[in-house]
């Protein structure tokens, strides 16, 4: 009995060891499978969160882009309304110049009634253009020449040192529509 029992015991021990190891391996496998499943859950949940964050960012960018588009088109529309009549105004400026020349010549004549009639028409014409946003660019002889505003048609020797770089004469009036200059005043500059 002792020989068999020792042999049986020896045979049984590895079986027991194997069973214990198998049980340990099975527990490890179950834990690994649980971790895998929870890892998949976490990675799937993380993936969904990342997708949600990406979609939110896309939405915010699209919304901001749309707001910029609305603001830009609104500004362009306002600018268009402000300067819608610019071409018409520019084409009417020579008519206004002709009125000024006609008034200058009629003031020399003795027919005061004709002068008054033309002056009334000229004033009405100028007021109408002024109501539509046309303003004269104020330029006087003696003002400092500014290349951004004035258009120098010629330079002449200055009558004195104070007039160097200054406007000597205004040949043609300048006008602006709103904030935009539509015709620069033509001036003679002292050199």
CNS distance restraints for C-alpha pairs under 8 A (distance, minus, plus):
assign (resid   1 and name CA) (resid   5 and name CA) 5.59 0.50 0.50
assign (resid   2 and name CA) (resid   6 and name CA) 5.91 0.50 0.50
assign (resid   3 and name CA) (resid   7 and name CA) 6.16 0.50 0.50
assign (resid   4 and name CA) (resid   8 and name CA) 5.71 0.50 0.50
assign (resid   5 and name CA) (resid   9 and name CA) 5.68 0.50 0.50
assign (resid   6 and name CA) (resid  10 and name CA) 6.03 0.50 0.50
assign (resid   7 and name CA) (resid  11 and name CA) 6.13 0.50 0.50
assign (resid   8 and name CA) (resid  12 and name CA) 5.84 0.50 0.50
assign (resid   9 and name CA) (resid  13 and name CA) 6.00 0.50 0.50
assign (resid  10 and name CA) (resid  14 and name CA) 6.94 0.50 0.50
assign (resid  11 and name CA) (resid  15 and name CA) 6.69 0.50 0.50
assign (resid  12 and name CA) (resid  16 and name CA) 6.03 0.50 0.50
assign (resid  13 and name CA) (resid  17 and name CA) 6.01 0.50 0.50
assign (resid  14 and name CA) (resid  18 and name CA) 5.81 0.50 0.50
assign (resid  15 and name CA) (resid  19 and name CA) 6.00 0.50 0.50
assign (resid  16 and name CA) (resid  20 and name CA) 6.06 0.50 0.50
assign (resid  17 and name CA) (resid  21 and name CA) 5.93 0.50 0.50
assign (resid  18 and name CA) (resid  22 and name CA) 5.80 0.50 0.50
assign (resid  19 and name CA) (resid  23 and name CA) 5.91 0.50 0.50
assign (resid  20 and name CA) (resid  24 and name CA) 6.08 0.50 0.50
assign (resid  21 and name CA) (resid  25 and name CA) 5.96 0.50 0.50
assign (resid  22 and name CA) (resid  26 and name CA) 5.91 0.50 0.50
assign (resid  23 and name CA) (resid  27 and name CA) 6.14 0.50 0.50
assign (resid  24 and name CA) (resid  28 and name CA) 6.18 0.50 0.50
assign (resid  25 and name CA) (resid  29 and name CA) 6.02 0.50 0.50
assign (resid  26 and name CA) (resid  30 and name CA) 6.10 0.50 0.50
assign (resid  27 and name CA) (resid  31 and name CA) 6.16 0.50 0.50
assign (resid  28 and name CA) (resid  32 and name CA) 5.99 0.50 0.50
assign (resid  29 and name CA) (resid  33 and name CA) 5.93 0.50 0.50
assign (resid  30 and name CA) (resid  34 and name CA) 6.06 0.50 0.50
assign (resid  31 and name CA) (resid  35 and name CA) 6.06 0.50 0.50
assign (resid  32 and name CA) (resid  36 and name CA) 5.94 0.50 0.50
assign (resid  33 and name CA) (resid  37 and name CA) 6.07 0.50 0.50
assign (resid  34 and name CA) (resid  38 and name CA) 6.06 0.50 0.50
assign (resid  35 and name CA) (resid  39 and name CA) 5.63 0.50 0.50
assign (resid  36 and name CA) (resid  40 and name CA) 5.91 0.50 0.50
assign (resid  37 and name CA) (resid  41 and name CA) 6.06 0.50 0.50
assign (resid  38 and name CA) (resid  42 and name CA) 5.94 0.50 0.50
assign (resid  39 and name CA) (resid  43 and name CA) 5.87 0.50 0.50
assign (resid  40 and name CA) (resid  44 and name CA) 5.79 0.50 0.50
assign (resid  41 and name CA) (resid  45 and name CA) 5.87 0.50 0.50
assign (resid  42 and name CA) (resid  46 and name CA) 5.76 0.50 0.50
assign (resid  43 and name CA) (resid  47 and name CA) 5.83 0.50 0.50
assign (resid  44 and name CA) (resid  48 and name CA) 6.18 0.50 0.50
assign (resid  45 and name CA) (resid  49 and name CA) 6.21 0.50 0.50
assign (resid  46 and name CA) (resid  50 and name CA) 6.13 0.50 0.50
assign (resid  47 and name CA) (resid  51 and name CA) 6.13 0.50 0.50
assign (resid  48 and name CA) (resid  52 and name CA) 6.06 0.50 0.50
assign (resid  49 and name CA) (resid  53 and name CA) 6.10 0.50 0.50
assign (resid  50 and name CA) (resid  54 and name CA) 6.14 0.50 0.50
assign (resid  51 and name CA) (resid  55 and name CA) 6.16 0.50 0.50
assign (resid  52 and name CA) (resid  56 and name CA) 6.09 0.50 0.50
assign (resid  53 and name CA) (resid  57 and name CA) 6.16 0.50 0.50
assign (resid  54 and name CA) (resid  58 and name CA) 6.16 0.50 0.50
assign (resid  55 and name CA) (resid  59 and name CA) 6.06 0.50 0.50
assign (resid  56 and name CA) (resid  60 and name CA) 6.14 0.50 0.50
assign (resid  57 and name CA) (resid  61 and name CA) 6.11 0.50 0.50
assign (resid  58 and name CA) (resid  62 and name CA) 6.03 0.50 0.50
assign (resid  59 and name CA) (resid  63 and name CA) 5.99 0.50 0.50
assign (resid  60 and name CA) (resid  64 and name CA) 6.05 0.50 0.50
assign (resid  61 and name CA) (resid  65 and name CA) 6.02 0.50 0.50
assign (resid  62 and name CA) (resid  66 and name CA) 6.11 0.50 0.50
assign (resid  63 and name CA) (resid  67 and name CA) 6.20 0.50 0.50
assign (resid  64 and name CA) (resid  68 and name CA) 6.20 0.50 0.50
assign (resid  65 and name CA) (resid  69 and name CA) 6.13 0.50 0.50
assign (resid  66 and name CA) (resid  70 and name CA) 6.17 0.50 0.50
assign (resid  67 and name CA) (resid  71 and name CA) 6.18 0.50 0.50
assign (resid  68 and name CA) (resid  72 and name CA) 5.99 0.50 0.50
assign (resid  69 and name CA) (resid  73 and name CA) 6.07 0.50 0.50
assign (resid  70 and name CA) (resid  74 and name CA) 5.99 0.50 0.50
assign (resid  71 and name CA) (resid  75 and name CA) 6.17 0.50 0.50
assign (resid  72 and name CA) (resid  76 and name CA) 6.14 0.50 0.50
assign (resid  73 and name CA) (resid  77 and name CA) 5.97 0.50 0.50
assign (resid  74 and name CA) (resid  78 and name CA) 6.20 0.50 0.50
assign (resid  75 and name CA) (resid  79 and name CA) 6.15 0.50 0.50
assign (resid  76 and name CA) (resid  80 and name CA) 6.03 0.50 0.50
assign (resid  77 and name CA) (resid  81 and name CA) 6.23 0.50 0.50
assign (resid  78 and name CA) (resid  82 and name CA) 6.17 0.50 0.50
assign (resid  79 and name CA) (resid  83 and name CA) 6.17 0.50 0.50
assign (resid  80 and name CA) (resid  84 and name CA) 5.26 0.50 0.50
assign (resid  82 and name CA) (resid 177 and name CA) 7.92 0.50 0.50
assign (resid  82 and name CA) (resid 178 and name CA) 6.83 0.50 0.50
assign (resid  83 and name CA) (resid 177 and name CA) 6.84 0.50 0.50
assign (resid  83 and name CA) (resid 178 and name CA) 7.51 0.50 0.50
assign (resid  85 and name CA) (resid  89 and name CA) 6.00 0.50 0.50
assign (resid  86 and name CA) (resid  90 and name CA) 6.05 0.50 0.50
assign (resid  86 and name CA) (resid 177 and name CA) 7.18 0.50 0.50
assign (resid  86 and name CA) (resid 182 and name CA) 7.51 0.50 0.50
assign (resid  87 and name CA) (resid  91 and name CA) 6.22 0.50 0.50
assign (resid  88 and name CA) (resid  92 and name CA) 6.24 0.50 0.50
assign (resid  89 and name CA) (resid  93 and name CA) 6.36 0.50 0.50
assign (resid  89 and name CA) (resid 129 and name CA) 7.66 0.50 0.50
assign (resid  89 and name CA) (resid 134 and name CA) 7.72 0.50 0.50
assign (resid  90 and name CA) (resid  94 and name CA) 7.93 0.50 0.50
assign (resid  90 and name CA) (resid 182 and name CA) 6.90 0.50 0.50
assign (resid  90 and name CA) (resid 183 and name CA) 7.58 0.50 0.50
assign (resid  91 and name CA) (resid  95 and name CA) 7.86 0.50 0.50
assign (resid  92 and name CA) (resid  96 and name CA) 6.52 0.50 0.50
assign (resid  93 and name CA) (resid  97 and name CA) 6.31 0.50 0.50
assign (resid  94 and name CA) (resid  98 and name CA) 6.15 0.50 0.50
assign (resid  95 and name CA) (resid  99 and name CA) 6.30 0.50 0.50
assign (resid  96 and name CA) (resid 100 and name CA) 6.39 0.50 0.50
assign (resid  96 and name CA) (resid 122 and name CA) 7.54 0.50 0.50
assign (resid  96 and name CA) (resid 125 and name CA) 7.94 0.50 0.50
assign (resid  96 and name CA) (resid 126 and name CA) 7.50 0.50 0.50
assign (resid  97 and name CA) (resid 101 and name CA) 6.32 0.50 0.50
assign (resid  98 and name CA) (resid 102 and name CA) 6.00 0.50 0.50
assign (resid  99 and name CA) (resid 103 and name CA) 6.07 0.50 0.50
assign (resid  99 and name CA) (resid 118 and name CA) 7.84 0.50 0.50
assign (resid  99 and name CA) (resid 122 and name CA) 6.15 0.50 0.50
assign (resid 100 and name CA) (resid 104 and name CA) 6.19 0.50 0.50
assign (resid 100 and name CA) (resid 122 and name CA) 7.97 0.50 0.50
assign (resid 101 and name CA) (resid 105 and name CA) 6.32 0.50 0.50
assign (resid 102 and name CA) (resid 106 and name CA) 5.96 0.50 0.50
assign (resid 103 and name CA) (resid 107 and name CA) 5.97 0.50 0.50
assign (resid 103 and name CA) (resid 115 and name CA) 6.69 0.50 0.50
assign (resid 103 and name CA) (resid 118 and name CA) 7.04 0.50 0.50
assign (resid 103 and name CA) (resid 119 and name CA) 6.69 0.50 0.50
assign (resid 104 and name CA) (resid 108 and name CA) 7.06 0.50 0.50
assign (resid 105 and name CA) (resid 109 and name CA) 7.02 0.50 0.50
assign (resid 106 and name CA) (resid 111 and name CA) 7.62 0.50 0.50
assign (resid 106 and name CA) (resid 114 and name CA) 7.62 0.50 0.50
assign (resid 106 and name CA) (resid 115 and name CA) 5.56 0.50 0.50
assign (resid 107 and name CA) (resid 112 and name CA) 7.58 0.50 0.50
assign (resid 107 and name CA) (resid 115 and name CA) 6.40 0.50 0.50
assign (resid 111 and name CA) (resid 115 and name CA) 6.65 0.50 0.50
assign (resid 112 and name CA) (resid 116 and name CA) 6.16 0.50 0.50
assign (resid 113 and name CA) (resid 117 and name CA) 6.26 0.50 0.50
assign (resid 114 and name CA) (resid 118 and name CA) 6.22 0.50 0.50
assign (resid 115 and name CA) (resid 119 and name CA) 5.96 0.50 0.50
assign (resid 116 and name CA) (resid 120 and name CA) 6.13 0.50 0.50
assign (resid 117 and name CA) (resid 121 and name CA) 6.39 0.50 0.50
assign (resid 118 and name CA) (resid 122 and name CA) 6.02 0.50 0.50
assign (resid 119 and name CA) (resid 123 and name CA) 6.05 0.50 0.50
assign (resid 120 and name CA) (resid 124 and name CA) 6.14 0.50 0.50
assign (resid 121 and name CA) (resid 125 and name CA) 6.10 0.50 0.50
assign (resid 122 and name CA) (resid 126 and name CA) 6.15 0.50 0.50
assign (resid 123 and name CA) (resid 127 and name CA) 6.06 0.50 0.50
assign (resid 124 and name CA) (resid 128 and name CA) 6.16 0.50 0.50
assign (resid 125 and name CA) (resid 129 and name CA) 6.39 0.50 0.50
assign (resid 126 and name CA) (resid 130 and name CA) 6.04 0.50 0.50
assign (resid 127 and name CA) (resid 131 and name CA) 6.09 0.50 0.50
assign (resid 128 and name CA) (resid 132 and name CA) 6.50 0.50 0.50
assign (resid 129 and name CA) (resid 133 and name CA) 6.67 0.50 0.50
assign (resid 129 and name CA) (resid 134 and name CA) 5.55 0.50 0.50
assign (resid 130 and name CA) (resid 134 and name CA) 4.63 0.50 0.50
assign (resid 130 and name CA) (resid 135 and name CA) 6.10 0.50 0.50
assign (resid 133 and name CA) (resid 177 and name CA) 5.48 0.50 0.50
assign (resid 133 and name CA) (resid 178 and name CA) 5.73 0.50 0.50
assign (resid 134 and name CA) (resid 175 and name CA) 6.75 0.50 0.50
assign (resid 134 and name CA) (resid 176 and name CA) 5.86 0.50 0.50
assign (resid 134 and name CA) (resid 177 and name CA) 4.69 0.50 0.50
assign (resid 134 and name CA) (resid 178 and name CA) 6.87 0.50 0.50
assign (resid 135 and name CA) (resid 175 and name CA) 5.57 0.50 0.50
assign (resid 135 and name CA) (resid 176 and name CA) 5.32 0.50 0.50
assign (resid 135 and name CA) (resid 177 and name CA) 6.30 0.50 0.50
assign (resid 135 and name CA) (resid 178 and name CA) 7.61 0.50 0.50
assign (resid 136 and name CA) (resid 173 and name CA) 7.21 0.50 0.50
assign (resid 136 and name CA) (resid 174 and name CA) 5.92 0.50 0.50
assign (resid 136 and name CA) (resid 175 and name CA) 4.37 0.50 0.50
assign (resid 136 and name CA) (resid 176 and name CA) 6.29 0.50 0.50
assign (resid 137 and name CA) (resid 173 and name CA) 7.20 0.50 0.50
assign (resid 137 and name CA) (resid 174 and name CA) 5.13 0.50 0.50
assign (resid 137 and name CA) (resid 175 and name CA) 5.11 0.50 0.50
assign (resid 137 and name CA) (resid 176 and name CA) 6.51 0.50 0.50
assign (resid 137 and name CA) (resid 184 and name CA) 7.93 0.50 0.50
assign (resid 137 and name CA) (resid 185 and name CA) 7.22 0.50 0.50
assign (resid 138 and name CA) (resid 174 and name CA) 7.74 0.50 0.50
assign (resid 139 and name CA) (resid 143 and name CA) 6.87 0.50 0.50
assign (resid 139 and name CA) (resid 170 and name CA) 7.31 0.50 0.50
assign (resid 139 and name CA) (resid 173 and name CA) 7.89 0.50 0.50
assign (resid 139 and name CA) (resid 185 and name CA) 7.59 0.50 0.50
assign (resid 140 and name CA) (resid 167 and name CA) 7.35 0.50 0.50
assign (resid 140 and name CA) (resid 169 and name CA) 7.72 0.50 0.50
assign (resid 140 and name CA) (resid 170 and name CA) 7.15 0.50 0.50
assign (resid 141 and name CA) (resid 166 and name CA) 7.55 0.50 0.50
assign (resid 141 and name CA) (resid 167 and name CA) 5.05 0.50 0.50
assign (resid 141 and name CA) (resid 168 and name CA) 5.04 0.50 0.50
assign (resid 141 and name CA) (resid 169 and name CA) 5.42 0.50 0.50
assign (resid 141 and name CA) (resid 170 and name CA) 6.85 0.50 0.50
assign (resid 142 and name CA) (resid 163 and name CA) 6.56 0.50 0.50
assign (resid 142 and name CA) (resid 166 and name CA) 5.46 0.50 0.50
assign (resid 142 and name CA) (resid 167 and name CA) 5.18 0.50 0.50
assign (resid 142 and name CA) (resid 168 and name CA) 6.19 0.50 0.50
assign (resid 143 and name CA) (resid 166 and name CA) 5.57 0.50 0.50
assign (resid 143 and name CA) (resid 167 and name CA) 5.50 0.50 0.50
assign (resid 144 and name CA) (resid 165 and name CA) 6.42 0.50 0.50
assign (resid 144 and name CA) (resid 166 and name CA) 4.45 0.50 0.50
assign (resid 144 and name CA) (resid 167 and name CA) 6.16 0.50 0.50
assign (resid 145 and name CA) (resid 150 and name CA) 6.70 0.50 0.50
assign (resid 145 and name CA) (resid 165 and name CA) 6.12 0.50 0.50
assign (resid 145 and name CA) (resid 166 and name CA) 5.24 0.50 0.50
assign (resid 145 and name CA) (resid 167 and name CA) 5.79 0.50 0.50
assign (resid 145 and name CA) (resid 189 and name CA) 7.09 0.50 0.50
assign (resid 146 and name CA) (resid 150 and name CA) 5.65 0.50 0.50
assign (resid 147 and name CA) (resid 151 and name CA) 6.55 0.50 0.50
assign (resid 147 and name CA) (resid 152 and name CA) 7.74 0.50 0.50
assign (resid 149 and name CA) (resid 181 and name CA) 7.87 0.50 0.50
assign (resid 149 and name CA) (resid 184 and name CA) 6.12 0.50 0.50
assign (resid 149 and name CA) (resid 185 and name CA) 7.43 0.50 0.50
assign (resid 150 and name CA) (resid 184 and name CA) 5.50 0.50 0.50
assign (resid 150 and name CA) (resid 185 and name CA) 5.29 0.50 0.50
assign (resid 150 and name CA) (resid 186 and name CA) 6.30 0.50 0.50
assign (resid 150 and name CA) (resid 187 and name CA) 6.78 0.50 0.50
assign (resid 151 and name CA) (resid 184 and name CA) 5.83 0.50 0.50
assign (resid 151 and name CA) (resid 185 and name CA) 5.85 0.50 0.50
assign (resid 151 and name CA) (resid 186 and name CA) 4.77 0.50 0.50
assign (resid 151 and name CA) (resid 187 and name CA) 6.10 0.50 0.50
assign (resid 152 and name CA) (resid 186 and name CA) 5.79 0.50 0.50
assign (resid 152 and name CA) (resid 187 and name CA) 4.99 0.50 0.50
assign (resid 152 and name CA) (resid 188 and name CA) 5.78 0.50 0.50
assign (resid 152 and name CA) (resid 189 and name CA) 6.47 0.50 0.50
assign (resid 153 and name CA) (resid 186 and name CA) 6.16 0.50 0.50
assign (resid 153 and name CA) (resid 187 and name CA) 6.02 0.50 0.50
assign (resid 153 and name CA) (resid 188 and name CA) 6.03 0.50 0.50
assign (resid 154 and name CA) (resid 187 and name CA) 7.43 0.50 0.50
assign (resid 154 and name CA) (resid 188 and name CA) 5.25 0.50 0.50
assign (resid 154 and name CA) (resid 189 and name CA) 6.48 0.50 0.50
assign (resid 155 and name CA) (resid 188 and name CA) 5.75 0.50 0.50
assign (resid 155 and name CA) (resid 189 and name CA) 4.80 0.50 0.50
assign (resid 155 and name CA) (resid 190 and name CA) 5.71 0.50 0.50
assign (resid 155 and name CA) (resid 191 and name CA) 5.94 0.50 0.50
assign (resid 156 and name CA) (resid 188 and name CA) 7.19 0.50 0.50
assign (resid 156 and name CA) (resid 189 and name CA) 6.38 0.50 0.50
assign (resid 156 and name CA) (resid 190 and name CA) 5.24 0.50 0.50
assign (resid 156 and name CA) (resid 191 and name CA) 5.64 0.50 0.50
assign (resid 157 and name CA) (resid 190 and name CA) 5.51 0.50 0.50
assign (resid 157 and name CA) (resid 191 and name CA) 4.79 0.50 0.50
assign (resid 158 and name CA) (resid 163 and name CA) 5.56 0.50 0.50
assign (resid 158 and name CA) (resid 164 and name CA) 5.57 0.50 0.50
assign (resid 158 and name CA) (resid 168 and name CA) 7.76 0.50 0.50
assign (resid 158 and name CA) (resid 189 and name CA) 7.94 0.50 0.50
assign (resid 158 and name CA) (resid 190 and name CA) 4.29 0.50 0.50
assign (resid 158 and name CA) (resid 191 and name CA) 5.24 0.50 0.50
assign (resid 159 and name CA) (resid 163 and name CA) 6.77 0.50 0.50
assign (resid 159 and name CA) (resid 190 and name CA) 7.67 0.50 0.50
assign (resid 160 and name CA) (resid 164 and name CA) 7.32 0.50 0.50
assign (resid 162 and name CA) (resid 166 and name CA) 7.94 0.50 0.50
assign (resid 163 and name CA) (resid 167 and name CA) 7.33 0.50 0.50
assign (resid 163 and name CA) (resid 168 and name CA) 7.25 0.50 0.50
assign (resid 163 and name CA) (resid 190 and name CA) 5.85 0.50 0.50
assign (resid 163 and name CA) (resid 191 and name CA) 7.89 0.50 0.50
assign (resid 164 and name CA) (resid 189 and name CA) 7.78 0.50 0.50
assign (resid 164 and name CA) (resid 190 and name CA) 4.92 0.50 0.50
assign (resid 164 and name CA) (resid 191 and name CA) 5.15 0.50 0.50
assign (resid 165 and name CA) (resid 189 and name CA) 6.26 0.50 0.50
assign (resid 165 and name CA) (resid 190 and name CA) 5.41 0.50 0.50
assign (resid 165 and name CA) (resid 191 and name CA) 6.01 0.50 0.50
assign (resid 166 and name CA) (resid 189 and name CA) 5.74 0.50 0.50
assign (resid 166 and name CA) (resid 190 and name CA) 5.64 0.50 0.50
assign (resid 167 and name CA) (resid 187 and name CA) 6.44 0.50 0.50
assign (resid 167 and name CA) (resid 188 and name CA) 5.86 0.50 0.50
assign (resid 167 and name CA) (resid 189 and name CA) 4.62 0.50 0.50
assign (resid 167 and name CA) (resid 190 and name CA) 6.26 0.50 0.50
assign (resid 168 and name CA) (resid 187 and name CA) 7.37 0.50 0.50
assign (resid 168 and name CA) (resid 188 and name CA) 5.45 0.50 0.50
assign (resid 168 and name CA) (resid 189 and name CA) 5.41 0.50 0.50
assign (resid 168 and name CA) (resid 190 and name CA) 5.86 0.50 0.50
assign (resid 169 and name CA) (resid 187 and name CA) 5.72 0.50 0.50
assign (resid 169 and name CA) (resid 188 and name CA) 5.11 0.50 0.50
assign (resid 169 and name CA) (resid 189 and name CA) 7.31 0.50 0.50
assign (resid 170 and name CA) (resid 185 and name CA) 7.17 0.50 0.50
assign (resid 170 and name CA) (resid 186 and name CA) 6.13 0.50 0.50
assign (resid 170 and name CA) (resid 187 and name CA) 4.49 0.50 0.50
assign (resid 170 and name CA) (resid 188 and name CA) 6.41 0.50 0.50
assign (resid 171 and name CA) (resid 185 and name CA) 7.61 0.50 0.50
assign (resid 171 and name CA) (resid 186 and name CA) 5.44 0.50 0.50
assign (resid 171 and name CA) (resid 187 and name CA) 5.48 0.50 0.50
assign (resid 171 and name CA) (resid 188 and name CA) 7.23 0.50 0.50
assign (resid 172 and name CA) (resid 185 and name CA) 5.58 0.50 0.50
assign (resid 172 and name CA) (resid 186 and name CA) 4.98 0.50 0.50
assign (resid 172 and name CA) (resid 187 and name CA) 7.10 0.50 0.50
assign (resid 173 and name CA) (resid 184 and name CA) 7.48 0.50 0.50
assign (resid 173 and name CA) (resid 185 and name CA) 4.76 0.50 0.50
assign (resid 173 and name CA) (resid 186 and name CA) 6.70 0.50 0.50
assign (resid 174 and name CA) (resid 181 and name CA) 7.76 0.50 0.50
assign (resid 174 and name CA) (resid 182 and name CA) 7.77 0.50 0.50
assign (resid 174 and name CA) (resid 183 and name CA) 5.06 0.50 0.50
assign (resid 174 and name CA) (resid 184 and name CA) 4.60 0.50 0.50
assign (resid 174 and name CA) (resid 185 and name CA) 3.74 0.50 0.50
assign (resid 174 and name CA) (resid 186 and name CA) 7.18 0.50 0.50
assign (resid 175 and name CA) (resid 181 and name CA) 6.03 0.50 0.50
assign (resid 175 and name CA) (resid 182 and name CA) 5.94 0.50 0.50
assign (resid 175 and name CA) (resid 183 and name CA) 5.22 0.50 0.50
assign (resid 175 and name CA) (resid 184 and name CA) 6.61 0.50 0.50
assign (resid 175 and name CA) (resid 185 and name CA) 7.35 0.50 0.50
assign (resid 176 and name CA) (resid 180 and name CA) 5.39 0.50 0.50
assign (resid 176 and name CA) (resid 181 and name CA) 3.96 0.50 0.50
assign (resid 176 and name CA) (resid 182 and name CA) 5.11 0.50 0.50
assign (resid 176 and name CA) (resid 183 and name CA) 6.70 0.50 0.50
assign (resid 177 and name CA) (resid 181 and name CA) 6.25 0.50 0.50
assign (resid 177 and name CA) (resid 182 and name CA) 6.41 0.50 0.50
